Amino acid sequence: MTFEELTKNKPTLEWKQRMDEDDDLFTEENINAANEVLESYINSLKELKDNPNEEEVLECVKKVVISLNELNDYYDYFIETIEREELYEFIIEAARIAGFESEEDITEEWREW
């Protein structure tokens, strides 16, 4: 998978569909805000040079997780179990595309959702 393919499969696309099906966890505002955070994460990974080191990738992961923590708090805790799993998969897959492999949950240290 590439960053471009991953970008077309952001969790926010599923969230929009669920919102359209009357899931009241989501609003245009929280989906758009989360979308911006995920785009920024992808862009920050793309900006890393070829073969980035673990520390560089983890810094990007830390930044996206903390940003999502802030959004979740601001928008009354819209990240629940399903959303957490979707975000985790997205974050991990993007880190893999950047060249980082780990069997551990690399979001756990900073994640509040």
N, CA, C and O atoms as CSV, one atom per row, in Angstrom:
chain,resi,resn,atom,element,x,y,z
A,1,MET,N,N,0.844,-1.184,0.000
A,1,MET,CA,C,0.000,0.000,0.000
A,1,MET,C,C,0.887,1.243,0.000
A,1,MET,O,O,1.997,1.226,0.532
A,2,THR,N,N,0.390,2.309,-0.596
A,2,THR,CA,C,1.107,3.585,-0.622
A,2,THR,C,C,0.370,4.595,0.254
A,2,THR,O,O,-0.755,4.354,0.691
A,3,PHE,N,N,1.027,5.736,0.501
A,3,PHE,CA,C,0.363,6.799,1.259
A,3,PHE,C,C,-0.901,7.257,0.536
A,3,PHE,O,O,-1.920,7.532,1.169
A,4,GLU,N,N,-0.829,7.337,-0.784
A,4,GLU,CA,C,-1.987,7.789,-1.562
A,4,GLU,C,C,-3.163,6.827,-1.400
A,4,GLU,O,O,-4.303,7.257,-1.223
A,5,GLU,N,N,-2.881,5.527,-1.461
A,5,GLU,CA,C,-3.948,4.536,-1.272
A,5,GLU,C,C,-4.514,4.610,0.146
A,5,GLU,O,O,-5.726,4.524,0.349
A,6,LEU,N,N,-3.626,4.770,1.114
A,6,LEU,CA,C,-4.061,4.860,2.501
A,6,LEU,C,C,-4.942,6.094,2.714
A,6,LEU,O,O,-5.947,6.034,3.423
A,7,THR,N,N,-4.557,7.202,2.097
A,7,THR,CA,C,-5.320,8.439,2.231
A,7,THR,C,C,-6.752,8.263,1.730
A,7,THR,O,O,-7.678,8.888,2.248
A,8,LYS,N,N,-6.927,7.421,0.732
A,8,LYS,CA,C,-8.271,7.168,0.196
A,8,LYS,C,C,-9.087,6.255,1.108
A,8,LYS,O,O,-10.277,6.046,0.876
A,9,ASN,N,N,-8.452,5.715,2.140
A,9,ASN,CA,C,-9.130,4.807,3.066
A,9,ASN,C,C,-9.085,5.301,4.510
A,9,ASN,O,O,-9.039,4.503,5.445
A,10,LYS,N,N,-9.099,6.608,4.682
A,10,LYS,CA,C,-9.073,7.168,6.030
A,10,LYS,C,C,-10.335,6.756,6.799
A,10,LYS,O,O,-11.405,6.629,6.202
A,11,PRO,N,N,-10.220,6.548,8.102
A,11,PRO,CA,C,-11.387,6.201,8.912
A,11,PRO,C,C,-12.503,7.238,8.805
A,11,PRO,O,O,-13.678,6.910,8.968
A,12,THR,N,N,-12.138,8.471,8.534
A,12,THR,CA,C,-13.142,9.530,8.469
A,12,THR,C,C,-14.151,9.306,7.338
A,12,THR,O,O,-15.272,9.810,7.404
A,13,LEU,N,N,-13.766,8.562,6.313
A,13,LEU,CA,C,-14.715,8.248,5.238
A,13,LEU,C,C,-15.824,7.334,5.757
A,13,LEU,O,O,-16.998,7.518,5.436
A,14,GLU,N,N,-15.431,6.349,6.563
A,14,GLU,CA,C,-16.414,5.464,7.214
A,14,GLU,C,C,-17.285,6.262,8.179
A,14,GLU,O,O,-18.494,6.044,8.266
A,15,TRP,N,N,-16.662,7.179,8.897
A,15,TRP,CA,C,-17.401,7.970,9.879
A,15,TRP,C,C,-18.471,8.819,9.192
A,15,TRP,O,O,-19.592,8.946,9.687
A,16,LYS,N,N,-18.110,9.395,8.050
A,16,LYS,CA,C,-19.065,10.205,7.293
A,16,LYS,C,C,-20.262,9.341,6.894
A,16,LYS,O,O,-21.411,9.770,6.999
A,17,GLN,N,N,-19.984,8.136,6.441
A,17,GLN,CA,C,-21.059,7.232,6.052
A,17,GLN,C,C,-21.950,6.894,7.257
A,17,GLN,O,O,-23.175,6.865,7.145
A,18,ARG,N,N,-21.323,6.642,8.393
A,18,ARG,CA,C,-22.101,6.326,9.600
A,18,ARG,C,C,-22.921,7.542,10.052
A,18,ARG,O,O,-24.052,7.402,10.518
A,19,MET,N,N,-22.329,8.738,9.907
A,19,MET,CA,C,-23.070,9.958,10.255
A,19,MET,C,C,-24.290,10.083,9.338
A,19,MET,O,O,-25.384,10.410,9.798
A,20,ASP,N,N,-24.101,9.826,8.055
A,20,ASP,CA,C,-25.208,9.902,7.096
A,20,ASP,C,C,-26.293,8.874,7.404
A,20,ASP,O,O,-27.444,9.034,7.000
A,21,GLU,N,N,-25.914,7.817,8.125
A,21,GLU,CA,C,-26.876,6.787,8.542
A,21,GLU,C,C,-27.379,7.045,9.960
A,21,GLU,O,O,-27.867,6.138,10.635
A,22,ASP,N,N,-27.250,8.297,10.399
A,22,ASP,CA,C,-27.786,8.781,11.681
A,22,ASP,C,C,-26.995,8.363,12.912
A,22,ASP,O,O,-27.562,8.300,14.004
A,23,ASP,N,N,-25.711,8.077,12.773
A,23,ASP,CA,C,-24.866,7.847,13.943
A,23,ASP,C,C,-24.559,9.225,14.534
A,23,ASP,O,O,-23.874,10.034,13.907
A,24,ASP,N,N,-25.066,9.490,15.741
A,24,ASP,CA,C,-24.925,10.829,16.308
A,24,ASP,C,C,-23.594,11.087,17.022
A,24,ASP,O,O,-23.428,12.126,17.660
A,25,LEU,N,N,-22.657,10.158,16.921
A,25,LEU,CA,C,-21.308,10.416,17.440
A,25,LEU,C,C,-20.608,11.472,16.596
A,25,LEU,O,O,-19.741,12.200,17.079
A,26,PHE,N,N,-21.001,11.541,15.327
A,26,PHE,CA,C,-20.249,12.341,14.368
A,26,PHE,C,C,-20.990,13.597,13.941
A,26,PHE,O,O,-22.217,13.644,13.867
A,27,THR,N,N,-20.173,14.618,13.663
A,27,THR,CA,C,-20.666,15.859,13.064
A,27,THR,C,C,-19.702,16.198,11.931
A,27,THR,O,O,-18.593,15.668,11.862
A,28,GLU,N,N,-20.138,17.076,11.058
A,28,GLU,CA,C,-19.230,17.545,9.991
A,28,GLU,C,C,-17.953,18.098,10.627
A,28,GLU,O,O,-16.852,17.881,10.122
A,29,GLU,N,N,-18.116,18.814,11.738
A,29,GLU,CA,C,-16.974,19.473,12.379
A,29,GLU,C,C,-15.956,18.466,12.914
A,29,GLU,O,O,-14.761,18.604,12.656
A,30,ASN,N,N,-16.422,17.446,13.662
A,30,ASN,CA,C,-15.429,16.530,14.232
A,30,ASN,C,C,-14.816,15.641,13.154
A,30,ASN,O,O,-13.654,15.250,13.262
A,31,ILE,N,N,-15.581,15.322,12.125
A,31,ILE,CA,C,-15.012,14.538,11.026
A,31,ILE,C,C,-13.976,15.363,10.264
A,31,ILE,O,O,-12.888,14.872,9.964
A,32,ASN,N,N,-14.310,16.608,9.954
A,32,ASN,CA,C,-13.353,17.461,9.229
A,32,ASN,C,C,-12.093,17.710,10.048
A,32,ASN,O,O,-10.987,17.706,9.508
A,33,ALA,N,N,-12.257,17.925,11.337
A,33,ALA,CA,C,-11.092,18.162,12.198
A,33,ALA,C,C,-10.206,16.919,12.257
A,33,ALA,O,O,-8.983,17.027,12.166
A,34,ALA,N,N,-10.809,15.748,12.407
A,34,ALA,CA,C,-10.029,14.507,12.430
A,34,ALA,C,C,-9.359,14.268,11.081
A,34,ALA,O,O,-8.219,13.810,11.019
A,35,ASN,N,N,-10.062,14.577,10.023
A,35,ASN,CA,C,-9.512,14.420,8.683
A,35,ASN,C,C,-8.250,15.269,8.509
A,35,ASN,O,O,-7.255,14.806,7.951
A,36,GLU,N,N,-8.299,16.505,8.985
A,36,GLU,CA,C,-7.134,17.403,8.902
A,36,GLU,C,C,-5.953,16.844,9.685
A,36,GLU,O,O,-4.814,16.904,9.224
A,37,VAL,N,N,-6.224,16.304,10.865
A,37,VAL,CA,C,-5.163,15.728,11.692
A,37,VAL,C,C,-4.526,14.529,10.972
A,37,VAL,O,O,-3.302,14.391,10.960
A,38,LEU,N,N,-5.349,13.675,10.379
A,38,LEU,CA,C,-4.824,12.495,9.676
A,38,LEU,C,C,-4.048,12.895,8.419
A,38,LEU,O,O,-3.032,12.279,8.097
A,39,GLU,N,N,-4.511,13.907,7.719
A,39,GLU,CA,C,-3.786,14.418,6.545
A,39,GLU,C,C,-2.422,14.962,6.965
A,39,GLU,O,O,-1.409,14.716,6.309
A,40,SER,N,N,-2.419,15.696,8.059
A,40,SER,CA,C,-1.165,16.260,8.569
A,40,SER,C,C,-0.183,15.148,8.943
A,40,SER,O,O,1.018,15.263,8.696
A,41,TYR,N,N,-0.696,14.082,9.534
A,41,TYR,CA,C,0.137,12.927,9.897
A,41,TYR,C,C,0.768,12.308,8.653
A,41,TYR,O,O,1.974,12.061,8.624
A,42,ILE,N,N,-0.034,12.060,7.637
A,42,ILE,CA,C,0.484,11.487,6.395
A,42,ILE,C,C,1.537,12.414,5.788
A,42,ILE,O,O,2.599,11.963,5.360
A,43,ASN,N,N,1.233,13.704,5.756
A,43,ASN,CA,C,2.192,14.658,5.177
A,43,ASN,C,C,3.492,14.700,5.962
A,43,ASN,O,O,4.567,14.811,5.371
A,44,SER,N,N,3.412,14.613,7.279
A,44,SER,CA,C,4.637,14.642,8.094
A,44,SER,C,C,5.478,13.386,7.846
A,44,SER,O,O,6.707,13.454,7.840
A,45,LEU,N,N,4.820,12.245,7.642
A,45,LEU,CA,C,5.562,11.021,7.319
A,45,LEU,C,C,6.193,11.110,5.924
A,45,LEU,O,O,7.322,10.666,5.717
A,46,LYS,N,N,5.461,11.681,4.986
A,46,LYS,CA,C,5.990,11.840,3.625
A,46,LYS,C,C,7.219,12.738,3.605
A,46,LYS,O,O,8.123,12.539,2.794
A,47,GLU,N,N,7.256,13.724,4.491
A,47,GLU,CA,C,8.361,14.682,4.528
A,47,GLU,C,C,9.651,14.087,5.091
A,47,GLU,O,O,10.729,14.651,4.906
A,48,LEU,N,N,9.541,12.951,5.775
A,48,LEU,CA,C,10.744,12.310,6.305
A,48,LEU,C,C,11.565,11.785,5.134
A,48,LEU,O,O,11.020,11.352,4.119
A,49,LYS,N,N,12.855,11.831,5.290
A,49,LYS,CA,C,13.714,11.326,4.218
A,49,LYS,C,C,13.514,9.816,4.055
A,49,LYS,O,O,12.899,9.175,4.908
A,50,ASP,N,N,14.027,9.253,2.973
A,50,ASP,CA,C,13.948,7.811,2.775
A,50,ASP,C,C,14.599,7.101,3.950
A,50,ASP,O,O,15.613,7.554,4.481
A,51,ASN,N,N,14.011,5.996,4.344
A,51,ASN,CA,C,14.496,5.204,5.472
A,51,ASN,C,C,14.617,6.019,6.763
A,51,ASN,O,O,15.696,6.086,7.353
A,52,PRO,N,N,13.517,6.638,7.204
A,52,PRO,CA,C,13.588,7.404,8.447
A,52,PRO,C,C,13.876,6.477,9.620
A,52,PRO,O,O,13.582,5.282,9.582
A,53,ASN,N,N,14.454,7.056,10.652
A,53,ASN,CA,C,14.723,6.216,11.818
A,53,ASN,C,C,13.471,6.118,12.697
A,53,ASN,O,O,12.506,6.863,12.527
A,54,GLU,N,N,13.522,5.189,13.625
A,54,GLU,CA,C,12.390,4.910,14.505
A,54,GLU,C,C,11.941,6.160,15.249
A,54,GLU,O,O,10.742,6.412,15.376
A,55,GLU,N,N,12.882,6.931,15.732
A,55,GLU,CA,C,12.572,8.131,16.502
A,55,GLU,C,C,11.770,9.139,15.672
A,55,GLU,O,O,10.834,9.754,16.183
A,56,GLU,N,N,12.127,9.310,14.414
A,56,GLU,CA,C,11.414,10.255,13.549
A,56,GLU,C,C,9.966,9.820,13.319
A,56,GLU,O,O,9.047,10.636,13.393
A,57,VAL,N,N,9.773,8.550,13.043
A,57,VAL,CA,C,8.420,8.040,12.819
A,57,VAL,C,C,7.602,8.136,14.104
A,57,VAL,O,O,6.450,8.567,14.074
A,58,LEU,N,N,8.185,7.739,15.224
A,58,LEU,CA,C,7.456,7.790,16.501
A,58,LEU,C,C,7.092,9.218,16.889
A,58,LEU,O,O,6.075,9.434,17.548
A,59,GLU,N,N,7.894,10.180,16.498
A,59,GLU,CA,C,7.565,11.584,16.769
A,59,GLU,C,C,6.302,11.980,15.994
A,59,GLU,O,O,5.459,12.709,16.516
A,60,CYS,N,N,6.172,11.511,14.770
A,60,CYS,CA,C,4.960,11.761,13.977
A,60,CYS,C,C,3.757,11.059,14.609
A,60,CYS,O,O,2.666,11.626,14.675
A,61,VAL,N,N,3.958,9.836,15.067
A,61,VAL,CA,C,2.881,9.080,15.727
A,61,VAL,C,C,2.437,9.822,16.990
A,61,VAL,O,O,1.242,10.001,17.228
A,62,LYS,N,N,3.397,10.244,17.781
A,62,LYS,CA,C,3.086,10.967,19.019
A,62,LYS,C,C,2.250,12.208,18.711
A,62,LYS,O,O,1.257,12.477,19.388
A,63,LYS,N,N,2.649,12.950,17.702
A,63,LYS,CA,C,1.949,14.189,17.349
A,63,LYS,C,C,0.507,13.911,16.927
A,63,LYS,O,O,-0.401,14.622,17.357
A,64,VAL,N,N,0.277,12.891,16.093
A,64,VAL,CA,C,-1.089,12.598,15.639
A,64,VAL,C,C,-1.941,12.090,16.796
A,64,VAL,O,O,-3.113,12.453,16.902
A,65,VAL,N,N,-1.380,11.267,17.656
A,65,VAL,CA,C,-2.148,10.729,18.791
A,65,VAL,C,C,-2.543,11.851,19.750
A,65,VAL,O,O,-3.684,11.898,20.207
A,66,ILE,N,N,-1.622,12.741,20.054
A,66,ILE,CA,C,-1.927,13.855,20.961
A,66,ILE,C,C,-2.969,14.783,20.333
A,66,ILE,O,O,-3.861,15.273,21.025
A,67,SER,N,N,-2.857,15.023,19.035
A,67,SER,CA,C,-3.850,15.852,18.348
A,67,SER,C,C,-5.232,15.201,18.399
A,67,SER,O,O,-6.236,15.881,18.606
A,68,LEU,N,N,-5.278,13.889,18.212
A,68,LEU,CA,C,-6.561,13.179,18.295
A,68,LEU,C,C,-7.109,13.185,19.727
A,68,LEU,O,O,-8.321,13.261,19.924
A,69,ASN,N,N,-6.228,13.106,20.717
A,69,ASN,CA,C,-6.657,13.236,22.121
A,69,ASN,C,C,-7.380,14.568,22.312
A,69,ASN,O,O,-8.457,14.624,22.906
A,70,GLU,N,N,-6.770,15.638,21.800
A,70,GLU,CA,C,-7.327,16.978,21.956
A,70,GLU,C,C,-8.671,17.104,21.245
A,70,GLU,O,O,-9.608,17.690,21.787
A,71,LEU,N,N,-8.767,16.560,20.040
A,71,LEU,CA,C,-10.036,16.599,19.303
A,71,LEU,C,C,-11.113,15.808,20.031
A,71,LEU,O,O,-12.253,16.257,20.147
A,72,ASN,N,N,-10.750,14.641,20.514
A,72,ASN,CA,C,-11.709,13.802,21.213
A,72,ASN,C,C,-12.271,14.522,22.432
A,72,ASN,O,O,-13.470,14.453,22.700
A,73,ASP,N,N,-11.417,15.202,23.157
A,73,ASP,CA,C,-11.839,15.978,24.319
A,73,ASP,C,C,-12.720,17.152,23.886
A,73,ASP,O,O,-13.782,17.381,24.465
A,74,TYR,N,N,-12.286,17.880,22.883
A,74,TYR,CA,C,-13.009,19.069,22.415
A,74,TYR,C,C,-14.401,18.724,21.885
A,74,TYR,O,O,-15.360,19.460,22.120
A,75,TYR,N,N,-14.505,17.612,21.176
A,75,TYR,CA,C,-15.773,17.223,20.558
A,75,TYR,C,C,-16.526,16.157,21.363
A,75,TYR,O,O,-17.195,15.295,20.792
A,76,ASP,N,N,-16.412,16.225,22.667
A,76,ASP,CA,C,-17.201,15.383,23.576
A,76,ASP,C,C,-17.039,13.887,23.362
A,76,ASP,O,O,-18.019,13.142,23.359
A,77,TYR,N,N,-15.816,13.459,23.185
A,77,TYR,CA,C,-15.476,12.029,23.208
A,77,TYR,C,C,-16.213,11.205,22.156
A,77,TYR,O,O,-17.001,10.314,22.473
A,78,PHE,N,N,-15.933,11.529,20.902
A,78,PHE,CA,C,-16.550,10.811,19.785
A,78,PHE,C,C,-15.731,9.592,19.347
A,78,PHE,O,O,-16.180,8.822,18.499
A,79,ILE,N,N,-14.559,9.415,19.905
A,79,ILE,CA,C,-13.740,8.258,19.555
A,79,ILE,C,C,-14.038,7.156,20.560
A,79,ILE,O,O,-13.597,7.202,21.708
A,80,GLU,N,N,-14.792,6.169,20.107
A,80,GLU,CA,C,-15.142,5.031,20.939
A,80,GLU,C,C,-14.387,3.804,20.432
A,80,GLU,O,O,-13.430,3.948,19.672
A,81,THR,N,N,-14.787,2.631,20.825
A,81,THR,CA,C,-14.028,1.411,20.519
A,81,THR,C,C,-13.769,1.203,19.032
A,81,THR,O,O,-12.628,0.976,18.627
A,82,ILE,N,N,-14.807,1.276,18.223
A,82,ILE,CA,C,-14.639,1.052,16.777
A,82,ILE,C,C,-13.720,2.107,16.180
A,82,ILE,O,O,-12.822,1.783,15.403
A,83,GLU,N,N,-13.938,3.356,16.537
A,83,GLU,CA,C,-13.126,4.444,16.005
A,83,GLU,C,C,-11.670,4.310,16.452
A,83,GLU,O,O,-10.746,4.581,15.685
A,84,ARG,N,N,-11.481,3.889,17.700
A,84,ARG,CA,C,-10.120,3.685,18.212
A,84,ARG,C,C,-9.398,2.641,17.368
A,84,ARG,O,O,-8.244,2.834,16.986
A,85,GLU,N,N,-10.076,1.545,17.081
A,85,GLU,CA,C,-9.460,0.492,16.273
A,85,GLU,C,C,-9.167,0.970,14.854
A,85,GLU,O,O,-8.119,0.652,14.291
A,86,GLU,N,N,-10.092,1.732,14.281
A,86,GLU,CA,C,-9.882,2.251,12.923
A,86,GLU,C,C,-8.707,3.223,12.883
A,86,GLU,O,O,-7.883,3.169,11.971
A,87,LEU,N,N,-8.633,4.103,13.864
A,87,LEU,CA,C,-7.524,5.055,13.918
A,87,LEU,C,C,-6.194,4.337,14.140
A,87,LEU,O,O,-5.193,4.654,13.498
A,88,TYR,N,N,-6.196,3.381,15.042
A,88,TYR,CA,C,-4.982,2.617,15.320
A,88,TYR,C,C,-4.477,1.952,14.039
A,88,TYR,O,O,-3.293,2.051,13.715
A,89,GLU,N,N,-5.362,1.277,13.313
A,89,GLU,CA,C,-4.962,0.602,12.069
A,89,GLU,C,C,-4.400,1.590,11.059
A,89,GLU,O,O,-3.407,1.304,10.390
A,90,PHE,N,N,-5.033,2.748,10.947
A,90,PHE,CA,C,-4.571,3.780,10.011
A,90,PHE,C,C,-3.176,4.271,10.404
A,90,PHE,O,O,-2.284,4.368,9.562
A,91,ILE,N,N,-3.000,4.578,11.684
A,91,ILE,CA,C,-1.721,5.108,12.174
A,91,ILE,C,C,-0.604,4.078,11.982
A,91,ILE,O,O,0.494,4.422,11.544
A,92,ILE,N,N,-0.887,2.824,12.310
A,92,ILE,CA,C,0.101,1.755,12.175
A,92,ILE,C,C,0.461,1.524,10.707
A,92,ILE,O,O,1.635,1.376,10.369
A,93,GLU,N,N,-0.540,1.494,9.848
A,93,GLU,CA,C,-0.289,1.258,8.426
A,93,GLU,C,C,0.553,2.387,7.832
A,93,GLU,O,O,1.463,2.131,7.044
A,94,ALA,N,N,0.261,3.615,8.200
A,94,ALA,CA,C,1.055,4.744,7.707
A,94,ALA,C,C,2.504,4.630,8.185
A,94,ALA,O,O,3.429,4.901,7.419
A,95,ALA,N,N,2.705,4.236,9.432
A,95,ALA,CA,C,4.068,4.056,9.958
A,95,ALA,C,C,4.785,2.948,9.183
A,95,ALA,O,O,5.975,3.066,8.891
A,96,ARG,N,N,4.059,1.864,8.846
A,96,ARG,CA,C,4.646,0.777,8.050
A,96,ARG,C,C,5.076,1.266,6.681
A,96,ARG,O,O,6.166,0.943,6.210
A,97,ILE,N,N,4.212,2.049,6.044
A,97,ILE,CA,C,4.539,2.591,4.718
A,97,ILE,C,C,5.797,3.447,4.798
A,97,ILE,O,O,6.605,3.467,3.869
A,98,ALA,N,N,5.956,4.154,5.914
A,98,ALA,CA,C,7.153,4.986,6.108
A,98,ALA,C,C,8.392,4.148,6.405
A,98,ALA,O,O,9.509,4.665,6.402
A,99,GLY,N,N,8.196,2.852,6.661
A,99,GLY,CA,C,9.330,1.974,6.895
A,99,GLY,C,C,9.509,1.507,8.319
A,99,GLY,O,O,10.519,0.882,8.642
A,100,PHE,N,N,8.538,1.800,9.188
A,100,PHE,CA,C,8.649,1.422,10.591
A,100,PHE,C,C,7.811,0.180,10.861
A,100,PHE,O,O,6.622,0.150,10.545
A,101,GLU,N,N,8.417,-0.831,11.438
A,101,GLU,CA,C,7.711,-2.067,11.798
A,101,GLU,C,C,7.782,-2.259,13.305
A,101,GLU,O,O,8.832,-2.078,13.922
A,102,SER,N,N,6.641,-2.631,13.887
A,102,SER,CA,C,6.622,-2.919,15.316
A,102,SER,C,C,5.465,-3.857,15.617
A,102,SER,O,O,4.401,-3.769,15.004
A,103,GLU,N,N,5.682,-4.733,16.547
A,103,GLU,CA,C,4.614,-5.623,17.002
A,103,GLU,C,C,3.862,-5.007,18.173
A,103,GLU,O,O,2.821,-5.519,18.585
A,104,GLU,N,N,4.378,-3.924,18.701
A,104,GLU,CA,C,3.776,-3.264,19.856
A,104,GLU,C,C,2.770,-2.213,19.416
A,104,GLU,O,O,2.766,-1.790,18.260
A,105,ASP,N,N,1.915,-1.793,20.347
A,105,ASP,CA,C,0.993,-0.690,20.095
A,105,ASP,C,C,1.775,0.603,20.261
A,105,ASP,O,O,2.030,1.052,21.378
A,106,ILE,N,N,2.151,1.194,19.138
A,106,ILE,CA,C,2.993,2.396,19.189
A,106,ILE,C,C,2.199,3.655,19.538
A,106,ILE,O,O,2.775,4.737,19.649
A,107,THR,N,N,0.886,3.524,19.712
A,107,THR,CA,C,0.078,4.689,20.104
A,107,THR,C,C,-0.195,4.725,21.604
A,107,THR,O,O,-0.550,5.769,22.152
A,108,GLU,N,N,-0.029,3.596,22.256
A,108,GLU,CA,C,-0.485,3.431,23.641
A,108,GLU,C,C,0.119,4.446,24.616
A,108,GLU,O,O,-0.561,4.922,25.525
A,109,GLU,N,N,1.371,4.766,24.425
A,109,GLU,CA,C,2.065,5.659,25.364
A,109,GLU,C,C,1.386,7.027,25.492
A,109,GLU,O,O,1.391,7.624,26.568
A,110,TRP,N,N,0.807,7.518,24.401
A,110,TRP,CA,C,0.211,8.855,24.400
A,110,TRP,C,C,-1.307,8.845,24.277
A,110,TRP,O,O,-1.941,9.878,24.491
A,111,ARG,N,N,-1.894,7.728,23.943
A,111,ARG,CA,C,-3.324,7.644,23.598
A,111,ARG,C,C,-4.212,7.727,24.829
A,111,ARG,O,O,-3.984,7.041,25.826
A,112,GLU,N,N,-5.234,8.583,24.743
A,112,GLU,CA,C,-6.247,8.717,25.786
A,112,GLU,C,C,-7.612,8.254,25.294
A,112,GLU,O,O,-8.569,8.232,26.068
A,113,TRP,N,N,-7.716,7.891,24.041
A,113,TRP,CA,C,-9.008,7.474,23.481
A,113,TRP,C,C,-9.091,5.982,23.361
A,113,TRP,O,O,-10.107,5.455,22.908
